[in-house]
Amino acid sequence: MAFNWNSLAPLTELLWSRFDARALAEIRKAEHPELVDVGLVENCDASPFSLRGGMRSLELMIGRMENHWIPSGYYLIDEYANDMQTRERVGEVALRLPLDLGLEIRGVLDDLDLRLWGLTVPDDEGVIVSQYVPGRDVSRTPWWWRRIPNPAPWDGM
């Protein structure tokens, strides 16, 4: 199935349309630093585990939240936790980029974060942290792990 990413993740796609070959090479190196020295880094943009794929996933999830989880009306807690893991990974990759490129990525990520913050409430019961990042010091856990959608789309399932 082909996705129309320009409509599903417009911020991510607009950002990627501005990147030249140098920027894309830097992104690939930041995504897979362990593969650079052995020459195995390929263009992995289509992978959901790439920086672009992760940002697409986040933007898609936020869009679904804004539209009350259409088309299904629900979202599994495991899917949400997976998206929070994706958010963490995207932030880590952005930090490994050269400053100019990292700032461009952070700009879009900051916009996505603001939207996510506005669509969530504190997870006072710690459901996400306790189930999906056990053993981690909650005070050192990034904010997105400590917030959940309201209402939670997995309630009543």
Contacts in CASP RR format, 6 or more apart in sequence:
PFRMAT RR
TARGET T0000
AUTHOR 0000-0000-0000
METHOD contacts of the structure
MODEL  1
MAFNWNSLAPLTELLWSRFDARALAEIRKAEHPELVDVGLVENCDASPFS
LRGGMRSLELMIGRMENHWIPSGYYLIDEYANDMQTRERVGEVALRLPLD
LGLEIRGVLDDLDLRLWGLTVPDDEGVIVSQYVPGRDVSRTPWWWRRIPN
PAPWDGM
5 12 0 8 1.000
5 13 0 8 1.000
5 56 0 8 1.000
6 13 0 8 1.000
8 56 0 8 1.000
8 59 0 8 1.000
8 60 0 8 1.000
9 55 0 8 1.000
9 56 0 8 1.000
9 59 0 8 1.000
9 60 0 8 1.000
10 59 0 8 1.000
11 55 0 8 1.000
11 59 0 8 1.000
11 108 0 8 1.000
11 111 0 8 1.000
11 112 0 8 1.000
12 52 0 8 1.000
12 53 0 8 1.000
12 55 0 8 1.000
12 56 0 8 1.000
12 59 0 8 1.000
12 108 0 8 1.000
13 56 0 8 1.000
15 55 0 8 1.000
15 104 0 8 1.000
15 105 0 8 1.000
15 108 0 8 1.000
16 45 0 8 1.000
16 52 0 8 1.000
18 104 0 8 1.000
19 27 0 8 1.000
23 101 0 8 1.000
24 43 0 8 1.000
24 45 0 8 1.000
26 97 0 8 1.000
26 98 0 8 1.000
26 101 0 8 1.000
27 51 0 8 1.000
27 52 0 8 1.000
27 93 0 8 1.000
27 97 0 8 1.000
27 101 0 8 1.000
28 41 0 8 1.000
28 42 0 8 1.000
28 43 0 8 1.000
28 44 0 8 1.000
29 36 0 8 1.000
29 41 0 8 1.000
30 51 0 8 1.000
30 93 0 8 1.000
30 94 0 8 1.000
30 96 0 8 1.000
30 97 0 8 1.000
31 41 0 8 1.000
31 44 0 8 1.000
31 50 0 8 1.000
31 51 0 8 1.000
31 93 0 8 1.000
32 40 0 8 1.000
32 41 0 8 1.000
32 44 0 8 1.000
33 96 0 8 1.000
35 41 0 8 1.000
44 50 0 8 1.000
45 52 0 8 1.000
45 53 0 8 1.000
46 53 0 8 1.000
47 53 0 8 1.000
48 54 0 8 1.000
48 56 0 8 1.000
48 57 0 8 1.000
49 89 0 8 1.000
51 90 0 8 1.000
51 93 0 8 1.000
51 94 0 8 1.000
51 105 0 8 1.000
54 86 0 8 1.000
54 89 0 8 1.000
54 90 0 8 1.000
55 90 0 8 1.000
55 105 0 8 1.000
55 108 0 8 1.000
55 109 0 8 1.000
55 112 0 8 1.000
57 83 0 8 1.000
57 86 0 8 1.000
58 83 0 8 1.000
58 86 0 8 1.000
58 87 0 8 1.000
58 90 0 8 1.000
58 112 0 8 1.000
58 116 0 8 1.000
59 112 0 8 1.000
61 75 0 8 1.000
61 79 0 8 1.000
61 80 0 8 1.000
61 83 0 8 1.000
62 112 0 8 1.000
62 115 0 8 1.000
62 116 0 8 1.000
62 119 0 8 1.000
63 115 0 8 1.000
64 70 0 8 1.000
64 75 0 8 1.000
65 116 0 8 1.000
65 119 0 8 1.000
65 149 0 8 1.000
66 115 0 8 1.000
66 119 0 8 1.000
69 75 0 8 1.000
69 153 0 8 1.000
73 153 0 8 1.000
74 153 0 8 1.000
74 154 0 8 1.000
74 157 0 8 1.000
75 149 0 8 1.000
75 153 0 8 1.000
75 154 0 8 1.000
76 154 0 8 1.000
76 157 0 8 1.000
77 127 0 8 1.000
77 128 0 8 1.000
77 131 0 8 1.000
77 152 0 8 1.000
77 154 0 8 1.000
80 128 0 8 1.000
80 148 0 8 1.000
80 149 0 8 1.000
80 153 0 8 1.000
80 154 0 8 1.000
81 128 0 8 1.000
81 131 0 8 1.000
81 132 0 8 1.000
84 128 0 8 1.000
84 132 0 8 1.000
84 144 0 8 1.000
84 145 0 8 1.000
85 132 0 8 1.000
87 116 0 8 1.000
87 142 0 8 1.000
87 144 0 8 1.000
88 142 0 8 1.000
88 144 0 8 1.000
88 145 0 8 1.000
90 105 0 8 1.000
90 109 0 8 1.000
91 109 0 8 1.000
94 102 0 8 1.000
94 105 0 8 1.000
94 106 0 8 1.000
94 109 0 8 1.000
95 102 0 8 1.000
97 105 0 8 1.000
113 144 0 8 1.000
116 144 0 8 1.000
116 147 0 8 1.000
117 143 0 8 1.000
117 147 0 8 1.000
119 149 0 8 1.000
119 150 0 8 1.000
120 147 0 8 1.000
120 148 0 8 1.000
120 149 0 8 1.000
120 150 0 8 1.000
121 147 0 8 1.000
121 148 0 8 1.000
121 149 0 8 1.000
121 150 0 8 1.000
122 146 0 8 1.000
122 147 0 8 1.000
123 129 0 8 1.000
123 145 0 8 1.000
123 146 0 8 1.000
123 147 0 8 1.000
123 148 0 8 1.000
126 138 0 8 1.000
126 146 0 8 1.000
127 148 0 8 1.000
128 145 0 8 1.000
128 146 0 8 1.000
128 148 0 8 1.000
129 136 0 8 1.000
129 138 0 8 1.000
129 141 0 8 1.000
129 145 0 8 1.000
129 146 0 8 1.000
132 145 0 8 1.000
133 141 0 8 1.000
133 145 0 8 1.000
138 146 0 8 1.000
END
